[in-house]
Amino acid sequence: MEKTTEAFRTIGEVADELDLPQHVLRFWETKFIQIRPVKRAGGRRYYRQDDVALVAAIRVLLYSEGYTIKGVQRILKEQGARAVIAASNAPRAAAPPGAPIRIEPE
């Protein structure tokens, strides 16, 4: 039986869906305070759909677009999670194809 899009996901399900190791998800929770899975008894994590969308967007920015962790943190701090999700979906207009985009703190 397939879960609905609104159903909570375990860390294993999110890791499989996004092709990320579970330890990376746990590490990103320490770097991006906006990733806040629900923790149940025994510390088991359950990700909401918004959490999964944010993690997927962060993955795109870090792995495909060449952002640094600090760069993504800066976008999250200044513009919020929706801006990160939008940036991960937006085509790169100014950069030549294949050129990494890096945002560092000033």
C-alpha positions as CSV (number, residue, x, y, z in Angstrom):
1,M,0.0,0.0,0.0
2,E,1.4,3.4,-1.0
3,K,1.4,6.2,1.5
4,T,-0.5,9.4,0.8
5,T,1.4,12.6,0.1
6,E,0.2,13.9,3.5
7,A,1.5,10.9,5.5
8,F,4.5,11.2,7.7
9,R,7.7,9.6,6.4
10,T,10.4,7.8,8.5
11,I,14.0,8.8,8.1
12,G,14.6,5.6,6.1
13,E,11.8,6.4,3.7
14,V,13.0,10.0,3.1
15,A,16.6,8.8,2.7
16,D,15.5,6.3,0.0
17,E,13.2,8.7,-1.7
18,L,15.9,11.4,-2.0
19,D,18.9,9.1,-2.4
20,L,20.6,10.4,0.7
21,P,22.3,8.4,3.5
22,Q,20.4,8.7,6.8
23,H,23.4,10.2,8.6
24,V,23.3,13.1,6.1
25,L,19.7,13.8,7.1
26,R,20.6,13.8,10.7
27,F,23.6,16.1,10.0
28,W,21.5,18.5,8.1
29,E,19.1,18.7,11.0
30,T,22.0,20.2,13.0
31,K,22.9,22.7,10.2
32,F,19.4,23.7,9.1
33,I,17.1,24.5,12.0
34,Q,14.2,24.7,9.6
35,I,14.3,20.9,9.2
36,R,12.3,19.8,12.2
37,P,11.0,16.2,11.9
38,V,8.6,15.1,14.6
39,K,10.4,12.9,17.2
40,R,8.4,10.2,18.9
41,A,9.2,7.8,21.7
42,G,12.7,6.5,21.4
43,G,13.8,9.4,19.2
44,R,12.3,8.0,16.0
45,R,12.0,10.8,13.4
46,Y,8.9,11.4,11.3
47,Y,9.1,13.9,8.4
48,R,6.1,15.9,7.3
49,Q,5.7,16.7,3.6
50,D,7.0,20.2,4.1
51,D,10.2,18.8,5.7
52,V,10.7,16.4,2.8
53,A,10.2,19.3,0.3
54,L,12.8,21.4,2.1
55,V,15.3,18.6,2.4
56,A,14.8,17.9,-1.4
57,A,15.4,21.5,-2.2
58,I,18.5,21.7,0.0
59,R,19.8,18.6,-1.7
60,V,19.4,20.2,-5.1
61,L,21.1,23.4,-4.0
62,L,24.1,21.6,-2.4
63,Y,24.6,18.8,-4.8
64,S,23.4,20.1,-8.2
65,E,23.7,23.9,-7.9
66,G,27.0,24.1,-6.0
67,Y,25.8,26.1,-3.0
68,T,27.7,25.8,0.2
69,I,26.0,25.0,3.5
70,K,26.5,28.5,4.6
71,G,25.0,29.8,1.4
72,V,21.8,27.8,1.9
73,Q,21.7,28.8,5.6
74,R,21.9,32.4,4.5
75,I,19.0,32.1,2.1
76,L,16.9,30.3,4.8
77,K,17.7,33.0,7.3
78,E,17.1,36.0,5.0
79,Q,14.3,34.7,2.8
80,G,12.8,31.5,4.4
81,A,12.2,28.0,3.4
82,R,9.9,28.9,0.4
83,A,12.8,30.8,-1.1
84,V,15.1,27.8,-0.9
85,I,12.4,25.6,-2.5
86,A,11.9,28.2,-5.2
87,A,15.6,28.5,-5.8
88,S,16.0,24.8,-6.2
89,N,13.4,24.8,-8.9
90,A,14.4,28.0,-10.7
91,P,16.5,27.8,-13.9
92,R,19.9,29.4,-13.7
93,A,19.8,32.5,-15.9
94,A,23.1,34.3,-15.2
95,A,25.5,31.4,-15.0
96,P,26.7,29.4,-17.9
97,P,25.6,25.8,-18.1
98,G,27.4,23.6,-15.6
99,A,28.9,26.5,-13.7
100,P,28.6,26.1,-9.9
101,I,26.8,28.9,-8.0
102,R,28.3,29.6,-4.6
103,I,27.0,31.9,-2.0
104,E,29.3,32.7,0.9
105,P,28.6,34.9,3.9
106,E,30.0,38.4,3.7
